[in-house]
Amino acid sequence: MAGKLGASADVQRWTVTESYLDIRGGLLEGPFYTPERNELRFVDLDYEKVYFVNLAKGPSATRVLHTESPIGVTADMIDDSGNNTQIVVAAKHGFATMDYQSGALTYIHRVHTSEEQAYRMRFNDGAVDNQGRFWAGSSIDHKYVQGQHEGTLYRLDPDLSLHEMVHQMTTPNGMGWNDADNIMYVTDSPHGKIYAYDFDARTGSITNRRDFLTFEASFGEPDGFAMDVEGCLWVAVWRGSRIIRVNPQGEITGEILFPTRFITCPEFVGSELIVTTAIEQEPYKYPQSARWGGKVYRVDVGIRGKPRNAFRRGYQS
């Protein structure tokens, strides 16, 4: 069911009052959990960093890499020999691998090739589907310029072919797939929309776009999301101080409240959500939000998340 946000009869609520990582980030995004290392990583788009946290040891075991340009999202990568020691990223100029120790980037595809594109554009959020294809969206680099409808959703296949899937987006954001693997959800944040597409898992094609969820401007904007094992979306609400759990019918069944406004993206670690946030943009108007913005939060919601997929470089379909 598509439409505007509506609450179901029984909404479960959580309130978070303390941060898990007391850092001072700018625009924290893209949390990704690797179970084999029990490691969380996330990016800071504004300050051009990637953070790694050993969750067994906790916040004291946080490692920070400074990167040569902003990275929008990362994913694990395995090659056809089973090597899983590399990371694939959607960075400022396109798709690249990132050295795990140094943060150095090696581009697979430079998408923004002209000088103007390289200045105006950057990559934002993305996700990997069940066949190992890496989807990510480009958008205007709002740190430097303003603009709309210049974003594109791309799909990088295991054979390293690149496909332009959707044009004239504003800020492509959270992406995910239902359990049946026949619907893909894609967020366009400034439009206040999460779209649903018919998804062909075999070919990677998407068709029949329709509105899955529409946010009123007063509620905030949909940002990144994670999916749980029951097929529900846990959607970060930019300017909304919350994450909402939305069932496949488009109803709110859960809500997590935070002490800061700019919630960017959640990631499941077991039944816990790790949540990134951004710095408050109006600190004098919202002093409490300013105090708690740009940090990372952790909350147990009692349901497990759908595991993330790895980009399957070199695999034959």
C-alpha positions as CSV (number, residue, x, y, z in Angstrom):
1,M,0.0,0.0,0.0
2,A,1.4,3.4,-1.0
3,G,0.5,6.7,0.5
4,K,1.3,9.2,3.3
5,L,2.6,8.0,6.6
6,G,0.1,6.5,8.9
7,A,0.4,4.8,12.2
8,S,-0.9,1.3,13.0
9,A,-3.0,0.7,16.0
10,D,0.0,-0.4,18.2
11,V,3.2,1.6,17.8
12,Q,6.2,0.4,19.9
13,R,8.5,3.2,21.1
14,W,12.0,3.6,22.3
15,T,13.8,6.7,23.6
16,V,17.6,7.1,23.3
17,T,19.2,9.6,25.6
18,E,23.0,8.8,25.4
19,S,25.4,8.3,22.6
20,Y,27.4,5.2,22.0
21,L,30.3,6.9,20.2
22,D,30.9,10.4,21.6
23,I,32.6,11.8,18.6
24,R,32.1,15.2,16.9
25,G,31.3,14.2,13.3
26,G,30.0,16.4,10.5
27,L,27.8,14.2,8.3
28,L,28.0,10.7,9.5
29,E,26.5,8.1,7.1
30,G,26.7,4.6,5.7
31,P,27.0,2.3,8.8
32,F,28.0,-1.2,7.7
33,Y,28.5,-4.2,9.9
34,T,30.9,-7.1,9.1
35,P,30.0,-10.1,11.3
36,E,33.3,-12.0,10.5
37,R,35.3,-9.2,12.2
38,N,32.5,-8.0,14.5
39,E,33.3,-4.6,13.1
40,L,31.3,-1.6,12.4
41,R,32.4,1.1,9.9
42,F,30.8,4.4,8.8
43,V,31.8,7.5,6.9
44,D,31.9,11.2,7.6
45,L,31.1,12.8,4.3
46,D,31.8,16.3,5.4
47,Y,35.2,15.6,7.1
48,E,36.3,12.9,4.6
49,K,36.9,10.1,7.1
50,V,36.0,6.4,7.6
51,Y,35.6,5.1,11.1
52,F,36.1,1.4,12.1
53,V,34.9,0.1,15.5
54,N,35.8,-3.3,17.0
55,L,32.5,-3.9,18.7
56,A,33.9,-6.6,21.0
57,K,36.2,-4.0,22.5
58,G,33.8,-1.0,22.3
59,P,34.3,2.7,21.6
60,S,37.9,2.7,22.8
61,A,38.8,0.5,19.8
62,T,37.9,3.1,17.2
63,R,40.2,3.5,14.2
64,V,39.9,6.5,11.8
65,L,41.1,6.8,8.3
66,H,41.4,10.1,6.5
67,T,40.4,9.7,2.8
68,E,41.5,11.7,-0.2
69,S,37.8,12.7,-1.0
70,P,34.4,12.1,0.5
71,I,33.0,8.6,0.5
72,G,29.2,8.2,0.5
73,V,28.8,4.5,1.2
74,T,30.9,1.4,1.6
75,A,30.3,-2.4,1.2
76,D,32.2,-5.5,1.8
77,M,33.6,-7.1,-1.4
78,I,34.6,-10.7,-2.2
79,D,36.3,-11.8,-5.4
80,D,35.9,-15.1,-7.3
81,S,38.7,-16.6,-5.2
82,G,36.8,-15.9,-2.0
83,N,39.1,-13.1,-0.9
84,N,37.0,-10.8,1.4
85,T,39.7,-8.4,2.6
86,Q,38.8,-5.5,0.3
87,I,36.1,-2.8,0.6
88,V,34.2,-1.3,-2.3
89,V,33.0,2.3,-2.1
90,A,30.9,4.9,-3.9
91,A,33.2,7.9,-3.5
92,K,33.3,11.5,-4.8
93,H,33.9,10.6,-8.4
94,G,32.6,7.1,-8.8
95,F,33.0,3.5,-7.8
96,A,36.4,2.5,-6.2
97,T,38.1,0.0,-4.0
98,M,39.5,1.3,-0.7
99,D,42.6,0.0,0.9
100,Y,41.6,-1.2,4.4
101,Q,44.7,0.1,6.1
102,S,45.6,3.3,4.3
103,G,42.2,4.5,2.9
104,A,43.7,5.0,-0.6
105,L,41.2,4.7,-3.4
106,T,41.6,2.9,-6.7
107,Y,38.8,3.8,-9.1
108,I,36.9,1.0,-10.9
109,H,34.7,3.5,-12.8
110,R,35.2,7.3,-12.7
111,V,31.6,8.5,-13.4
112,H,32.2,12.2,-12.8
113,T,34.9,12.8,-15.4
114,S,34.6,16.4,-16.5
115,E,36.0,19.2,-14.3
116,E,32.5,20.6,-13.8
117,Q,31.0,17.2,-12.8
118,A,33.9,16.5,-10.5
119,Y,33.2,19.7,-8.6
120,R,29.4,19.7,-8.6
121,M,28.7,16.0,-8.0
122,R,29.4,13.2,-5.5
123,F,28.1,9.8,-4.6
124,N,25.7,9.4,-1.7
125,D,24.1,6.2,-0.4
126,G,23.8,2.7,-1.8
127,A,23.4,-1.1,-1.2
128,V,24.3,-4.5,-2.6
129,D,21.6,-6.8,-3.9
130,N,21.4,-10.6,-3.4
131,Q,23.2,-11.2,-6.6
132,G,26.2,-9.1,-5.5
133,R,25.5,-6.0,-7.6
134,F,26.4,-2.7,-6.0
135,W,23.8,0.1,-6.4
136,A,24.6,3.7,-5.5
137,G,23.3,7.1,-6.3
138,S,25.0,10.3,-7.3
139,S,23.8,13.8,-6.3
140,I,24.8,17.4,-6.2
141,D,27.6,18.0,-3.7
142,H,25.7,20.3,-1.4
143,K,28.8,21.2,0.4
144,Y,29.7,23.4,-2.6
145,V,26.7,23.9,-4.9
146,Q,23.0,23.8,-5.0
147,G,20.8,22.0,-7.6
148,Q,18.1,19.5,-8.3
149,H,17.3,16.6,-10.6
150,E,20.9,16.0,-11.5
151,G,21.3,12.7,-9.5
152,T,21.5,9.3,-11.1
153,L,21.1,5.8,-9.7
154,Y,23.8,3.4,-10.9
155,R,24.3,-0.3,-10.8
156,L,27.8,-1.8,-10.7
157,D,27.7,-5.5,-11.7
158,P,30.2,-8.2,-10.7
159,D,31.7,-8.2,-14.2
160,L,32.5,-4.4,-13.5
161,S,30.0,-3.2,-16.1
162,L,28.3,0.0,-15.1
163,H,24.6,0.7,-15.8
164,E,22.6,4.0,-15.4
165,M,19.3,2.9,-13.9
166,V,17.4,6.1,-13.0
167,H,18.0,9.7,-14.0
168,Q,16.8,13.0,-12.7
169,M,16.8,12.1,-9.0
170,T,17.7,14.8,-6.4
171,T,19.4,12.9,-3.6
172,P,19.3,9.1,-3.9
173,N,19.4,7.6,-0.4
174,G,18.5,4.4,1.4
175,M,18.0,1.3,-0.7
176,G,16.9,-2.2,0.0
177,W,14.9,-5.3,-1.2
178,N,12.0,-7.3,0.2
179,D,12.3,-11.0,1.2
180,A,10.7,-12.2,-2.0
181,D,13.4,-10.2,-3.9
182,N,10.9,-8.8,-6.3
183,I,10.6,-5.2,-4.9
184,M,13.4,-2.7,-4.6
185,Y,12.9,0.3,-2.4
186,V,14.8,3.6,-3.2
187,T,14.7,6.8,-1.3
188,D,14.8,10.3,-2.9
189,S,15.2,12.4,0.2
190,P,14.3,16.0,-0.8
191,H,11.1,14.8,-2.5
192,G,10.1,13.1,0.7
193,K,9.6,9.8,-1.1
194,I,10.5,6.2,-0.8
195,Y,9.7,4.6,-4.1
196,A,9.0,0.9,-4.8
197,Y,10.1,-0.7,-8.1
198,D,9.4,-4.1,-9.5
199,F,12.8,-5.9,-9.3
200,D,14.0,-8.7,-11.5
201,A,16.7,-10.4,-9.4
202,R,18.1,-12.4,-12.4
203,T,18.7,-9.4,-14.7
204,G,18.9,-6.5,-12.1
205,S,16.2,-4.5,-14.0
206,I,13.8,-2.2,-12.2
207,T,10.4,-1.1,-13.6
208,N,7.0,0.2,-12.6
209,R,8.0,2.9,-10.1
210,R,5.3,3.9,-7.6
211,D,5.2,5.8,-4.3
212,F,5.7,3.5,-1.3
213,L,5.9,6.2,1.3
214,T,5.5,10.0,1.3
215,F,6.7,12.3,4.1
216,E,5.1,15.6,4.8
217,A,7.7,18.4,5.0
218,S,6.8,19.0,8.7
219,F,7.7,15.4,9.5
220,G,11.2,15.5,8.1
221,E,12.8,13.8,5.1
222,P,13.5,10.0,4.7
223,D,17.2,9.3,4.8
224,G,19.0,5.9,5.0
225,F,17.2,2.8,6.1
226,A,17.8,-0.8,7.2
227,M,15.5,-3.8,6.8
228,D,14.6,-6.4,9.4
229,V,13.8,-10.1,9.1
230,E,10.1,-9.3,9.0
231,G,10.4,-7.2,5.9
232,C,10.0,-3.8,7.7
233,L,12.0,-0.7,6.9
234,W,13.7,1.2,9.7
235,V,13.9,4.7,8.2
236,A,16.1,7.5,9.5
237,V,14.2,10.8,9.5
238,W,16.4,13.8,8.6
239,R,15.2,16.9,10.7
240,G,12.9,14.5,12.5
241,S,14.8,13.3,15.6
242,R,13.7,9.7,15.0
243,I,13.8,6.4,13.2
244,I,10.4,4.9,12.2
245,R,9.7,1.2,11.6
246,V,7.4,0.9,8.5
247,N,5.8,-2.4,7.6
248,P,5.3,-3.5,3.9
249,Q,1.8,-1.9,4.0
250,G,3.4,1.5,4.7
251,E,2.2,1.8,8.3
252,I,4.4,2.9,11.2
253,T,4.7,0.1,13.7
254,G,7.7,1.5,15.7
255,E,9.5,4.7,16.5
256,I,12.9,5.5,18.1
257,L,13.3,9.0,19.5
258,F,16.8,10.7,19.7
259,P,18.0,13.9,21.3
260,T,19.2,15.4,18.0
261,R,17.4,16.2,14.8
262,F,19.5,15.0,11.9
263,I,19.3,11.2,11.9
264,T,21.0,9.8,8.9
265,C,21.2,6.0,8.8
266,P,20.7,2.8,10.9
267,E,22.5,-0.5,10.7
268,F,21.6,-3.8,12.4
269,V,24.0,-5.6,14.6
270,G,22.0,-8.6,15.8
271,S,18.9,-7.1,17.3
272,E,20.5,-3.7,18.0
273,L,20.5,-0.7,15.7
274,I,23.6,1.4,15.3
275,V,22.5,4.9,14.2
276,T,24.6,7.7,12.6
277,T,23.6,11.4,12.9
278,A,24.8,14.7,11.5
279,I,25.8,18.0,13.1
280,E,23.0,20.4,13.9
281,Q,22.6,23.0,11.1
282,E,20.9,25.7,13.4
283,P,22.8,25.3,16.7
284,Y,21.6,28.6,18.3
285,K,17.9,27.7,17.6
286,Y,18.3,24.1,18.6
287,P,21.0,24.0,21.3
288,Q,20.2,20.5,22.6
289,S,20.2,19.0,19.1
290,A,23.6,20.7,18.6
291,R,25.0,19.1,21.7
292,W,24.0,15.6,20.6
293,G,24.4,15.8,16.8
294,G,27.3,14.2,14.9
295,K,27.4,11.2,17.2
296,V,26.6,7.5,16.9
297,Y,23.8,5.8,18.9
298,R,22.9,2.2,19.8
299,V,19.6,0.8,20.8
300,D,18.2,-2.8,21.1
301,V,14.9,-3.1,19.3
302,G,14.4,-6.8,19.9
303,I,14.3,-7.9,16.3
304,R,17.1,-9.0,14.0
305,G,18.1,-7.2,10.9
306,K,18.4,-8.6,7.4
307,P,22.1,-9.2,6.7
308,R,24.0,-7.0,4.3
309,N,25.3,-8.4,1.0
310,A,28.9,-8.2,-0.3
311,F,29.8,-7.0,-3.8
312,R,30.8,-10.2,-5.7
313,R,33.6,-8.9,-7.9
314,G,34.4,-11.2,-10.8
315,Y,31.7,-13.7,-10.1
316,Q,29.8,-15.0,-13.1
317,S,26.0,-14.8,-13.1
